[in-house]
Amino acid sequence: MKMRTVVAALALAATALGLAPAVASADDPEFPRNGIIPPGTYLISRNPSNVVGSPIENCELQVFVDGRTANLVCGGSFRAGHQTPVGTDETYVAFDGLPVGLDLRDIDPRQGIWSGTLNIANTPIIAPYPLAGVTLLRRN
């Protein structure tokens, strides 16, 4: 009987240890580590280092639950798009029919703040922050 208990305990311990890495690497929605902007609506504003302004300033970026779909809403106009994770804290957002997109970096996900700059859509070629830096602030 003792041998059965020891074997059962070892099996339970092995199972728990096997699941621990999966649980530890699970993505916390408040602190993403997969480079994807969490779902929600974000106000696009000028980054403090941007002295020129941005054509998408005061627009909204809507990110959907699928982790890929993102829309740019400016006034009454709308552009469909998508995000592509580049690293653990960076994503590219490209919009249909536009040659430029966004290269966003996670700076404070718990507060819903992302920062970045305009880029040539889906490439690491970015505009300098003083000319095209943007900040996203989560609205909901």
Stockholm file with secondary structure:
# STOCKHOLM 1.0

chainA/1-140         MKMRTVVAALALAATALGLAPAVASADDPEFPRNGIIPPGTYLISRNPSNVVGSPIENCELQVFVDGRTANLVCGGSFRAGHQTPVGTDETYVAFDGLPVGLDLRDIDPRQGIWSGTLNIANTPIIAPYPLAGVTLLRRN
#=GR chainA/1-140 SS CHHHHHHHHHHHHHHHHHHHHHHHHSCBTTBCCSSCCCSEEEEEEECTTCSSCCTTTTCEEEECTTSSEEEEEETTEEEEEEEEEEETTEEEEEETTCSEEEEEEEEEGGGTEEEEEEEETTSSCBCCHHHHEEEEEECC
#=GC SS_cons         CHHHHHHHHHHHHHHHHHHHHHHHHSCBTTBCCSSCCCSEEEEEEECTTCSSCCTTTTCEEEECTTSSEEEEEETTEEEEEEEEEEETTEEEEEETTCSEEEEEEEEEGGGTEEEEEEEETTSSCBCCHHHHEEEEEECC
//
